[in-house]
Amino acid sequence: FQPIAGLPGWMIYVGLALLVVIWLSTALLQVPRHRELERGFDAHAHSRLVNSNWIRTVGWSLRAGLALWMIGRAAG
């Protein structure tokens, strides 16, 4: 993990941390809800799946913003 010239090293670690949060959320929150829903529709499980998916949505959005910021800094 060596930063690209002109990019602070912390950017790489923030991106990695966001990815870990996304993966943990997927494994620990979304996958179990999907397994519950495989057995048949359950409004409570569905609601928990939709609500917990915001963690991933925000994580991917922040990571995309960070990536764009990194590209902008590296190009400029």
VENLINUR-V218645 format. One record per residue. N is the residue number from 1. RES is the residue in one letter. OMEGA is omega in degrees with one decimal (none if undefined). BURIAL is I if it has 24 or more other C-alpha atoms within 12 Angstrom, else O. D_FIRST is the distance of its C-alpha to the first C-alpha in whole Angstrom. Layout:
n;res;omega;burial;d_first
N;RES;OMEGA;BURIAL;D_FIRST
N;RES;OMEGA;BURIAL;D_FIRST
This chain:
n;res;omega;burial;d_first
1;F;175.6;O;0
2;Q;-178.3;O;4
3;P;173.7;O;6
4;I;-179.7;O;9
5;A;178.9;O;12
6;G;179.0;O;14
7;L;175.6;O;12
8;P;-179.3;O;12
9;G;-177.9;O;8
10;W;-179.2;O;10
11;M;179.8;I;11
12;I;-177.1;O;8
13;Y;175.2;O;9
14;V;177.1;O;12
15;G;177.8;I;12
16;L;178.8;O;10
17;A;177.7;O;13
18;L;178.8;I;16
19;L;177.6;I;15
20;V;178.4;O;16
21;V;179.5;I;19
22;I;-178.6;I;20
23;W;178.7;O;20
24;L;177.7;O;22
25;S;179.2;I;24
26;T;-175.0;I;25
27;A;-172.0;O;25
28;L;-176.9;O;27
29;L;-173.9;I;29
30;Q;-178.3;I;30
31;V;177.7;O;30
32;P;178.5;O;33
33;R;177.3;I;34
34;H;178.7;I;34
35;R;176.2;O;36
36;E;-177.0;O;39
37;L;174.9;O;39
38;E;-179.3;O;40
39;R;-179.2;O;43
40;G;-176.5;O;44
41;F;176.0;O;44
42;D;-175.0;O;44
43;A;-178.9;O;44
44;H;178.2;O;42
45;A;178.6;O;39
46;H;179.1;O;39
47;S;178.7;O;39
48;R;177.6;O;36
49;L;-178.3;I;34
50;V;-178.4;O;34
51;N;-178.6;O;34
52;S;179.6;I;31
53;N;177.0;I;29
54;W;176.7;O;29
55;I;179.6;I;26
56;R;179.9;I;24
57;T;179.1;O;26
58;V;179.4;O;24
59;G;179.6;I;21
60;W;178.8;I;21
61;S;177.8;O;22
62;L;-179.8;I;20
63;R;176.9;I;17
64;A;177.1;O;19
65;G;177.9;O;20
66;L;179.4;I;16
67;A;178.3;O;15
68;L;177.7;O;18
69;W;178.7;O;18
70;M;179.1;I;15
71;I;179.7;O;16
72;G;179.5;O;19
73;R;-177.7;O;18
74;A;-177.6;O;16
75;A;-173.4;O;19
76;G;none;O;21
